[in-house]
């Protein structure tokens, strides 16, 4: 990798951490300079604006989390195991999140709701991508006879992601992982009792 590419990657990585903890609006160019150790001229040699940095930083953070989801999913053979794998990635969100600052999609969605349409659009893409992965898992579970055929795939995926994101938010707000733990246990019980085919 060329030196310029390494510098650009460094700026993206450090800015992603900064934005995911402080928010886009809360992180200034001076914060980016302090975090990266690169002066304003060096930053603008690689990026045209703070907006450009923010979009690439979001893609980077979402990519890190996405890779951890993929790794967790690859270890599971059942649809139930794969759906619960999303929760396991965030089981220690307070002390050891998959990306510093928590869920990039959630943080970006909350902050950019009315203030930054491009970032909001990226978060919406992340939402659709995650829901599509969950729906694919559920569809596969129905095809393999693990889940009931009459399941509402859209509703179950939305329920799963809402429990996941709610658990992340409440656990971070309270400063302990109990909401993630409770939501994981509740979702596991729901899958067994309401979604899986009986023997």
Steps between C-alpha positions, in 0.01 A plus 500: 500500500632845406575753772216725382254211515617411851451861610151510351409171670636633831284813473191292421562254785565763767214720378263202507586440866460871574164540323360180650577630850441874469268520200556678172385838632687454829836429335678803353781513248731580791385176667588311180842668494559408867381142446700435183808711573469639147473872436214667312692521173587130516138407563372715213761349270299177527143626556302789358289558810401374844190354333716283276696377801175425686355290216815292461538471877146363527568245225815391682326462839205317345742273315679404823171410668378320188814285496443406865141406422620284209759329719241425771247374245755267339536311828130409512321226307139572597277798424435553871874496570564750223231742615634485856854553366411864426428544870821325607707750301361770732475292821768715671409828331591704810858374539589341168281615210578374149585861415590766755198714587236234431288440190601732211161461331311593817727790590489639148123453466428685825735789428433547130122460513429862403845649460706303250305331217802325347600338828137411562492332159808292589339394827184403309712283268648335810151439634382339177815288473468366855129430462566324168760275669255415776217434253726271298581303817131472588407394145770234514368385838153458349638311198700267725196428718645669808239779505125491448396561140244765597759730660487866395862536391498883486343529844743256663804674348371840615431361848849349521676819393283715729590280798867514406515877452285565807723280712808683374353843574367417847815315605721789388275754671493307828867403487453124534409214269186377674262625229698317233495187717125523562419569135716209384331261743153632413563469126639150541189396694274666241668312215461167682139556605350690205712442191648152502318193376408249767644149494 
